[in-house]
Amino acid sequence: MNVKPEIATVVAMDRVGASLLPIEAKLRLSRELTEAVQASPSYQDALKAAEVIPLDSGDGMALVFFGDPARAAQCALEIDGVVRPGTAAPLRIGLHTGPVARRQDAAMKANVDGAGIDVAFRVMSVADGSEVMVSAITASMLSGYEAWSSRLSDLGERTVKHGQLVRVYAFREPSPAGFVNLNTGTRRVVVVYKRNSQPDGYLLDTLERELVGDGHRVFIDRHLSIGMAWAQSIEREVRDADAVVVLLSDRAAGSEMVLYEVQTALNEMDRRGRPWILPVRVGTPEPVAGEMAGLLGRFQYRAWLGAADDARLLQDIRLGLANPPHTVEPVAPLEQAGGAVPLSSPYYIVRPSDHELLEAVRRQDSIVLVKGARQMGKTSILARGVQLARDEGSRIALTDFQTFSGSQLESDERLYRSLAHSLASQLGLHVDWTGAWNEWLGPNTNLEQFIQDQILDQVDGHVVWAMDEVDRLFTRSYAGDFFGMVRSWHNRRALDPHGPWSRLTLAIVYATEAHLFISDLNQSPFNVGTRLTLDDLRREEVDELNRRYGSPLRAGEEVDRLIALVSGHPFLMRRAMDEMVRRTVSIDQLEKTAALDEGIFGDHLRRLLVALGTDEGLAEAVRGMLRGQTPANEAFFRLRSAGLIAGDNAGGARFRCAIYADYLRRHLLETS
């Protein structure tokens, strides 16, 4: 009997130390957990819909939820809220979304097996009873829900059974939107600085006066004579502090004593979560270098260039003391913005289209289409879909048409032979090419027969063939034949749902409007299957990206100003925040230079100008838009695919972001 795997979210639970308790206590705890599960409204709703199966697991149980993972998460919190308070053996809870298979046990009752359950218990093993733990896959799915994304706290990788590393998240109560509590009570604050240095001394006096006035206990070592007592006091005060403010003038950044105090604070922070580190760059906007940069590179700096910055800096320090997780955000090592975002990148923002793609991959759809303008993140989202398929056991083949030479694309015969060899190599197939490719058959028949005979009939399990940059084929004379063949594979799967073609998923990524080049839409794969369109980042996604960079944009108004410049353009957003963090550039400075050749977007803007320079028709369409005219339909679609303009149709065409319009107006109108 074939058992069909399904995707489920598993809530794994057990008791910490229950095996050491007397049998009576264990029975009482088991009864308490059962009652808590039965009292959960989310569990009861799922039970009525036949979308949950409970499993016994000795000292605990597992709840296997089919369908919406948010219901499983809500159930976990409902149970956690009932059981945890005052419990002798705390309840550990872990969630994971993965493959399972339903079956009947010896008593003919519903049961479930699968890797999804095993991983859920490994995630649970990280918990100590104080928080609900969530796997990275489940967290990724839940982050698409506004109500859940703000509750997920990334705890990084943890070691579980067999030395395996898993990345886990915890559910934590979010602060009310926009709320910053400045009523912090008394904080123990240490100010680290370079002695006998200016302007450090002026700033030191200012901070001491204002923070003491706020009611904080401020320690500054200048009140002690240098000696053994002085050295012991410094280390003790730093270790006991709630926050350490580090004044980093160029002289202080190279001071061995300042380095020692910072290292002491970092060691203590790693041990107990405090003191919070609040670095202040003094006298220059340039980042520190050398060993100090290595120690403090993950923290967002505050810049102080002179007395005019006093009020702003004091407000930043007060915010840091009031709400450190938001204002003192440890950031991961910066990455070069541009190109595909690595799978492990902390700067990748999950969008609704990510969830749609992952669900399509889990369903093993026949065709998954990902469409988006240039630099929208198409390759990055494809990589994540492919990784999920790989994790769930599918065999993977990748084709990036951007890497194909002109000679390989010259004819369908050459292209198809190249594709066949690439597929065989990636899937580890040993092919007898003398019989696998018949000269007297046409290219389409050869490729189709090769895929069925050499791949689908030889490879166990499901196959995912990911194609990137298929736009390069649109203008080829054989494009209609190739894409018509792809459409026929989809049709065969519909006609024979259990045949060999049912084990093939095609993930196709493109930017250009396919209908401009494929005249017969009935022979096109671009109007069937699962179709996803990548859009610019939404406001809440920009807020999250800003947080991951350490909040270089300090208020909602500054976020709005950056959005006004670059809209939600993913690449330009990352490029801007990268610059703000690396070079302590303010939003004011960014606004002044954003649309200039010498600004941070200069290379990007010049590339757009060069591209228009090679196509006078498109350049003239852009000039027309700058004059308030509506572009022709074909020009509209081509410019939108290039990522230069946005809109649903030519009548609603607009420049994608303000800097594009400003830059192109200066170069295409004012200089013409």
C-alpha positions in Angstrom: 0.0 0.0 0.0 1.4 3.4 -1.0 1.5 5.9 1.9 1.2 9.5 0.7 3.3 11.9 2.7 1.6 15.1 3.9 2.9 18.3 5.5 1.8 18.9 9.1 2.8 21.1 12.0 3.6 19.0 15.1 3.3 20.3 18.6 5.7 18.1 20.7 5.4 18.2 24.5 7.0 16.5 27.5 7.8 17.1 31.1 11.3 18.2 32.3 12.5 15.6 34.8 9.2 13.6 34.9 11.1 10.2 34.7 12.5 10.9 38.2 9.1 11.4 39.8 6.9 8.8 41.6 4.3 7.1 39.5 1.5 9.0 41.3 3.0 12.3 40.4 3.6 11.3 36.8 0.0 10.2 36.4 -1.2 13.5 37.9 1.0 15.5 35.4 -0.2 13.4 32.5 -3.9 14.0 33.5 -3.2 17.7 33.9 -1.7 17.9 30.4 -4.6 15.9 28.8 -7.0 18.3 30.5 -5.1 21.3 29.2 -5.1 19.9 25.6 -8.9 19.2 25.8 -9.5 22.7 27.1 -7.7 24.3 24.2 -10.2 26.0 21.8 -7.7 25.6 18.9 -7.4 21.9 19.5 -11.2 21.4 19.7 -11.7 23.4 16.5 -9.1 21.2 14.7 -10.6 18.0 16.2 -14.0 18.9 14.9 -12.6 19.5 11.4 -10.6 16.2 11.6 -7.4 18.2 11.1 -5.5 17.0 14.2 -4.3 13.6 15.5 -3.0 13.3 19.1 -0.2 10.9 19.8 1.0 9.5 23.2 4.8 9.8 23.9 5.4 8.5 27.4 6.0 11.6 29.5 4.2 13.8 27.1 2.4 13.8 23.8 2.4 15.1 20.2 -0.4 16.9 18.4 -0.2 16.6 14.6 -2.0 19.5 12.9 -2.9 19.4 9.2 -3.5 22.7 7.5 -2.9 26.1 8.9 0.3 26.2 11.1 -1.1 29.2 13.0 -3.7 27.0 14.6 -1.0 24.7 15.9 1.0 27.6 17.3 -2.1 29.1 19.0 -2.9 25.7 20.5 0.7 25.5 21.9 0.4 28.8 23.6 -3.0 28.0 25.0 -1.6 24.8 26.6 1.5 26.5 27.7 -0.5 29.2 29.5 -2.5 26.7 31.4 0.2 24.2 32.4 3.3 26.2 33.1 2.5 28.3 36.2 3.5 26.5 39.4 4.3 23.2 37.8 6.8 21.0 39.5 8.0 19.5 36.3 7.8 22.3 33.6 6.2 21.5 30.3 8.6 21.7 27.3 6.9 22.5 23.9 8.4 22.5 20.4 6.9 23.1 17.0 8.0 21.9 13.6 6.4 21.7 10.2 7.5 18.8 8.1 6.4 15.6 6.3 4.3 12.9 8.0 2.3 9.9 6.9 -1.0 8.7 8.3 -1.6 5.1 9.1 -3.6 2.8 11.3 -2.0 1.1 14.3 -2.6 -2.4 15.6 -5.9 -1.3 17.3 -7.1 0.2 14.0 -6.8 3.7 15.4 -5.5 6.7 13.5 -1.7 7.1 13.9 1.0 9.2 12.3 4.7 8.6 11.5 7.4 10.7 9.9 10.4 12.9 10.1 8.2 15.9 11.0 7.5 14.3 14.4 11.1 13.4 15.1 12.3 17.0 14.3 9.5 18.5 16.5 10.8 16.5 19.5 14.4 17.6 18.8 13.2 21.3 18.7 11.3 20.6 22.0 14.5 19.2 23.6 16.0 22.7 23.4 13.2 24.1 25.6 13.5 24.4 29.4 9.8 24.9 30.1 10.0 28.7 30.1 9.3 29.3 26.4 7.7 27.6 23.4 10.4 26.6 20.8 9.7 26.8 17.1 11.8 25.4 14.2 13.1 27.7 11.4 10.6 26.2 8.8 7.6 26.8 11.1 8.9 30.3 12.0 9.3 31.1 8.3 5.6 30.1 7.7 4.3 32.0 10.7 6.3 35.1 9.9 3.8 35.7 7.0 1.1 36.4 9.6 1.3 39.9 11.1 0.0 38.6 14.4 2.8 36.1 14.7 5.8 37.7 13.1 6.3 40.1 16.0 6.3 37.3 18.5 9.1 35.3 17.0 12.6 35.7 18.5 15.5 34.1 16.7 17.7 32.1 19.2 20.2 30.9 16.6 21.4 27.4 16.2 21.3 24.8 19.0 22.8 21.3 19.2 20.3 18.5 19.5 20.3 14.7 19.3 23.2 13.1 17.4 25.0 16.4 17.4 22.6 17.8 14.8 22.3 21.6 14.6 18.8 23.1 14.4 17.9 26.8 14.2 15.2 27.6 16.8 12.9 30.5 17.6 10.9 31.3 20.7 7.5 32.9 21.1 7.7 36.0 23.1 5.1 38.7 23.9 5.5 41.7 21.6 5.5 45.3 22.9 2.5 47.3 21.9 3.0 48.9 18.5 5.0 52.1 18.7 5.4 51.9 22.4 8.7 52.8 24.0 8.8 52.9 27.8 11.1 55.6 29.1 10.1 55.1 32.7 13.0 52.7 33.3 13.7 53.3 36.9 17.3 53.4 38.0 19.9 51.8 35.7 23.5 51.0 36.6 25.4 52.8 33.8 29.2 52.7 33.2 30.7 55.2 30.8 33.9 53.9 29.2 36.2 56.6 27.7 39.8 57.6 27.0 41.3 59.7 29.9 42.7 63.1 29.2 41.2 63.3 25.7 39.0 65.9 24.1 36.2 66.2 23.0 35.6 63.0 25.1 35.8 65.0 28.3 33.1 67.4 27.3 30.8 64.6 26.3 31.6 62.7 29.5 30.5 65.6 31.6 27.3 66.1 29.6 26.3 62.4 29.9 27.1 62.2 33.6 25.1 65.3 34.4 22.0 64.3 32.4 21.9 60.6 33.3 22.4 61.3 37.0 19.6 63.9 36.6 17.4 61.1 35.2 17.9 59.1 38.3 20.5 56.6 37.0 23.5 55.4 38.9 26.5 56.4 36.8 30.0 55.1 37.3 33.0 57.0 35.8 36.5 55.9 36.8 37.9 59.4 36.9 36.5 59.7 40.5 39.0 57.0 41.6 42.8 57.2 41.9 44.7 54.8 39.7 45.8 51.7 41.5 44.7 48.2 42.3 41.5 49.3 43.9 40.8 51.3 40.7 41.4 48.3 38.5 39.2 46.0 40.7 36.4 48.6 40.8 36.4 49.0 37.0 35.9 45.3 36.4 33.3 44.9 39.1 31.3 47.9 38.0 31.4 46.8 34.3 30.2 43.3 35.2 27.4 44.6 37.4 26.2 47.3 35.0 22.9 47.3 33.2 24.5 49.3 30.3 27.9 50.4 29.2 28.2 53.6 27.1 31.5 53.5 25.1 32.8 56.9 23.9 34.9 56.1 20.8 37.0 59.0 19.6 39.9 57.9 17.4 42.2 57.9 20.4 39.8 55.9 22.5 39.3 53.3 19.7 43.0 52.5 19.9 43.3 52.5 23.7 44.2 49.1 25.2 42.4 50.1 28.4 39.1 50.9 26.5 39.5 47.6 24.6 39.8 45.7 27.9 36.7 47.3 29.4 34.7 46.6 26.2 35.9 43.0 26.2 34.9 42.6 29.8 31.4 44.0 29.1 31.0 41.7 26.1 32.0 38.6 28.1 29.5 39.4 30.8 26.8 40.2 28.2 27.3 36.8 26.6 27.0 35.2 30.0 23.9 36.9 31.4 22.5 39.1 28.7 23.8 42.3 30.2 25.3 44.9 30.2 23.8 46.4 27.0 26.5 48.0 24.9 25.8 51.5 23.6 28.8 52.7 21.4 29.1 56.4 20.6 31.4 57.4 17.7 32.9 60.7 18.8 34.2 63.5 16.6 33.8 61.7 13.2 31.2 59.7 11.2 33.8 57.2 10.0 33.5 53.7 11.5 36.2 52.5 13.8 38.9 50.1 12.5 41.1 47.4 13.9 40.4 45.3 16.9 37.7 47.6 18.2 35.7 47.2 15.0 35.9 43.4 15.5 34.5 43.7 19.0 31.7 46.1 18.3 30.9 45.4 14.7 27.5 43.9 15.5 26.2 47.0 17.3 24.6 50.1 15.9 26.7 53.1 16.6 25.4 56.5 17.7 27.4 59.4 16.2 28.3 62.6 18.0 30.2 65.3 16.1 29.8 68.2 18.4 27.6 70.1 20.9 24.8 70.4 18.3 24.3 66.6 18.6 23.9 66.7 22.4 20.1 66.5 22.4 19.8 63.8 19.8 22.5 61.7 21.4 20.9 62.0 24.9 17.5 60.9 23.4 19.2 57.9 21.8 20.9 56.9 25.0 17.7 57.2 26.9 15.9 55.1 24.4 18.7 52.5 24.6 18.4 52.4 28.4 14.6 52.1 28.1 14.2 49.5 25.4 17.5 47.9 24.6 16.3 45.0 22.4 15.1 47.5 19.9 17.7 50.2 20.1 20.8 48.1 20.8 20.2 45.5 18.1 23.1 43.1 17.6 23.4 42.8 13.8 24.9 40.0 11.8 28.0 40.6 9.7 27.1 42.8 6.8 26.7 41.3 3.4 27.3 42.8 0.0 23.9 44.0 -1.3 23.1 42.6 -4.8 22.8 39.2 -6.4 21.1 36.3 -4.9 20.7 36.5 -1.1 22.4 33.5 0.6 20.1 30.9 2.2 21.7 31.7 5.6 21.4 35.4 5.3 19.7 37.2 8.3 18.8 40.0 5.8 16.4 38.0 3.7 12.9 39.2 4.2 10.2 36.6 3.8 7.3 37.9 1.8 3.8 36.4 1.1 5.1 35.0 -2.2 7.7 32.9 -0.2 4.9 31.1 1.5 3.0 30.6 -1.8 6.2 29.1 -3.4 6.9 26.8 -0.5 3.3 25.5 -0.5 3.5 24.9 -4.2 6.7 23.0 -3.8 5.2 20.9 -0.9 2.2 20.1 -3.1 4.6 19.1 -5.9 2.7 21.2 -8.5 3.6 20.6 -12.1 4.6 24.2 -12.9 5.5 27.0 -10.6 6.0 30.4 -12.2 7.9 33.2 -10.4 7.7 36.6 -12.2 9.3 39.8 -11.1 11.2 42.8 -12.4 15.0 43.0 -12.3 16.5 42.9 -8.7 13.2 41.9 -7.1 14.7 38.7 -5.5 13.5 36.1 -8.0 16.7 34.0 -7.8 16.7 34.3 -4.0 13.1 33.0 -3.6 13.8 30.2 -6.1 16.8 29.1 -4.0 14.7 28.8 -0.9 12.0 26.8 -2.8 14.7 24.5 -4.1 16.2 24.0 -0.7 12.9 23.0 0.8 12.4 20.5 -2.0 15.9 19.1 -1.4 15.2 18.9 2.4 12.0 16.9 1.7 13.7 14.4 -0.5 13.2 15.6 -4.1 16.0 15.4 -6.6 17.1 18.8 -7.9 18.3 20.1 -11.2 19.1 23.8 -11.8 19.4 25.6 -15.1 20.4 29.2 -15.2 20.0 30.4 -18.8 22.1 33.4 -18.1 25.2 31.2 -18.0 24.5 29.7 -21.5 26.7 31.0 -24.3 25.4 32.3 -27.5 26.4 29.2 -29.4 24.5 27.0 -26.9 21.4 29.1 -27.6 21.9 29.2 -31.3 19.5 26.4 -32.1 17.1 24.1 -30.3 19.3 21.1 -31.1 22.3 22.6 -29.4 20.3 23.9 -26.5 18.5 20.6 -25.8 21.7 18.6 -26.0 23.2 21.0 -23.5 20.2 20.7 -21.2 20.2 16.9 -21.4 23.9 16.7 -20.5 23.5 19.1 -17.6 20.4 17.3 -16.2 22.2 13.9 -16.4 25.3 15.3 -14.7 23.4 17.0 -11.8 21.2 14.0 -11.2 24.2 11.6 -11.2 23.0 9.6 -14.2 25.2 7.4 -16.4 23.7 7.7 -19.9 24.5 5.8 -23.0 24.4 8.7 -25.3 24.5 6.6 -28.5 21.0 5.4 -27.7 19.7 8.3 -25.7 19.7 10.8 -28.6 18.5 9.7 -32.1 19.5 12.0 -34.9 16.4 11.2 -37.0 14.1 12.4 -34.3 13.4 16.1 -33.9 14.9 18.1 -31.0 11.6 18.3 -29.0 11.0 14.6 -29.2 14.6 13.8 -28.2 14.5 16.0 -25.2 11.1 14.8 -24.1 12.0 11.2 -24.5 15.3 11.8 -22.7 13.5 13.3 -19.7 11.0 10.4 -19.5 13.3 7.5 -20.2 16.5 8.6 -18.6 15.2 10.8 -15.7 11.7 10.0 -14.7 12.0 6.2 -15.3 15.5 6.0 -13.7 15.3 8.4 -10.7 13.4 7.5 -7.6 11.1 10.0 -6.1 10.1 13.5 -7.2 12.2 15.7 -9.5 12.3 19.5 -9.4 13.8 21.2 -12.4 14.4 24.9 -11.6 14.9 27.3 -14.5 16.2 30.8 -14.0 16.4 33.7 -16.5 14.2 31.9 -19.1 13.7 35.3 -20.7 16.8 34.6 -22.8 14.7 32.1 -24.7 11.8 34.4 -25.5 13.3 35.9 -28.6 14.7 32.7 -30.1 13.0 31.2 -33.2 12.3 28.0 -31.3 10.8 29.6 -28.2 7.2 28.6 -29.2 8.2 25.0 -29.7 10.1 24.8 -26.4 7.4 26.4 -24.3 4.7 24.5 -26.1 6.5 21.3 -25.1 6.7 22.4 -21.5 2.9 23.1 -21.6 2.3 19.6 -22.9 4.1 18.1 -19.9 1.7 19.9 -17.7 -1.2 18.6 -19.7 0.0 15.0 -19.6 0.2 15.2 -15.8 -3.4 16.3 -15.7 -4.5 13.5 -18.0 -2.5 10.8 -16.2 -2.1 11.9 -12.6 -0.2 8.8 -11.6 2.0 8.6 -14.7 5.8 9.5 -14.8 5.2 13.2 -15.5 3.4 13.5 -12.1 6.9 13.3 -10.5 8.2 16.4 -12.3 7.9 20.0 -11.0 9.2 22.8 -13.2 10.0 26.1 -11.3 10.4 28.8 -13.9 11.7 32.3 -13.1 11.3 35.2 -15.6 10.9 38.9 -15.8 9.7 39.8 -19.3 6.0 39.6 -20.2 5.8 36.2 -22.0 2.7 37.1 -24.0 4.8 39.7 -26.0 6.7 36.7 -27.5 4.4 33.7 -27.4 1.4 34.3 -29.7 -0.6 31.1 -29.0 -1.4 31.3 -25.3 -3.0 27.8 -25.5 0.5 26.5 -26.0 2.0 28.6 -23.3 3.0 27.3 -19.8 2.8 30.9 -18.5 -1.0 30.8 -18.0 -1.2 27.5 -16.1 0.2 26.2 -12.8 0.9 28.3 -9.8 1.8 31.9 -10.7 3.6 34.2 -8.3 4.5 37.8 -8.8 7.2 39.4 -6.7 6.3 42.9 -5.5 8.3 45.6 -3.7 8.7 45.4 0.1 5.8 46.5 2.1 6.1 49.0 4.9 6.1 46.4 7.7 8.8 44.4 5.7 10.9 47.6 5.5 10.5 48.0 9.2 11.8 44.5 9.8 14.8 45.0 7.4 15.6 48.1 9.3 15.5 46.2 12.6 17.8 43.5 11.2 20.4 46.1 10.2 20.3 47.5 13.8 17.8 50.3 13.2 19.9 52.8 11.3 16.6 54.6 10.6 15.7 55.7 14.1 12.0 56.6 13.8 9.0 55.9 11.6 9.4 59.3 9.9 12.9 58.3 8.7 11.6 55.0 7.4 9.0 57.0 5.4 11.7 59.2 4.0 13.7 56.3 2.7 10.6 54.7 1.2 9.8 58.0 -0.6 13.3 57.8 -2.2 13.5 54.2 -3.3 9.9 52.8 -2.7 10.2 49.2 -1.5 12.9 48.3 -4.0 14.6 45.4 -2.2 18.1 46.0 -3.6 18.1 49.8 -3.1 16.7 49.3 0.4 19.5 47.0 1.4 22.1 49.2 -0.3 20.9 52.2 1.6 20.8 50.5 5.0 24.2 48.9 4.4 25.7 52.3 3.7 24.0 53.9 6.7 25.5 51.2 9.0 29.0 50.9 7.4 29.6 54.6 7.2 27.2 56.1 9.7 25.4 58.0 6.9 22.3 59.8 8.1 19.0 59.9 6.1 19.7 63.6 5.6 23.0 62.8 3.8 21.4 60.0 1.9 18.6 62.2 0.5 21.0 64.9 -0.7 23.1 62.5 -2.8 20.8 59.6 -3.7 20.1 60.6 -7.3 23.7 61.8 -8.1 26.3 60.0 -10.1 28.7 60.2 -7.2 26.0 59.0 -4.7 25.7 55.5 -3.2 23.3 54.4 -6.0 25.6 55.9 -8.8 26.6 52.6 -10.3 23.1 51.3 -10.3 21.7 54.5 -11.9 24.4 54.6 -14.6 23.6 51.0 -15.5 20.0 52.0 -16.2 21.2 54.9 -18.3 23.5 52.7 -20.3 20.7 50.2 -20.9 18.5 52.9 -22.3 21.3 54.2 -24.4 21.3 50.9 -26.4 17.6 51.2 -27.2 16.5 54.6 -28.4 12.9 53.5 -28.6 12.8 52.8 -24.8 14.8 56.0 -24.1 12.2 58.0 -26.0 9.4 56.3 -24.1 11.1 57.3 -20.8 11.4 60.9 -22.1 7.7 60.9 -22.8 6.9 59.7 -19.3 9.1 62.5 -17.9 7.0 64.9 -19.9 3.8 63.4 -18.6 3.0 61.2 -21.6 1.6 57.6 -21.5 4.0 55.0 -23.0 3.0 52.5 -25.6 2.0 49.1 -24.3 5.1 47.2 -25.5 7.4 49.9 -24.1 5.5 49.8 -20.8 5.9 46.0 -20.4 9.6 46.1 -21.3 10.4 49.0 -19.0 8.4 47.3 -16.2 10.3 44.0 -16.7 13.5 45.9 -16.5 12.4 47.3 -13.1 12.4 50.9 -14.2 8.7 51.6 -14.0 5.7 50.2 -12.1 2.0 50.1 -12.6 -0.7 47.6 -13.7 -1.0 49.0 -17.2 0.4 51.7 -19.5 -2.2 54.2 -18.4 -1.1 53.9 -14.8 2.7 53.8 -15.5 4.9 55.5 -13.0 8.6 55.5 -12.2 9.4 52.8 -9.7 11.0 55.2 -7.3 11.8 58.9 -7.0 15.5 58.7 -7.6 14.9 57.0 -11.0 12.7 60.0 -12.1 15.2 62.6 -10.7 18.2 60.9 -12.3 16.7 60.2 -15.7 15.2 63.7 -15.9 18.6 65.2 -15.4 20.3 63.0 -18.0 17.6 62.6 -20.6 15.8 65.9 -20.6 18.0 68.6 -19.0 21.1 67.6 -21.1 19.2 66.9 -24.3 
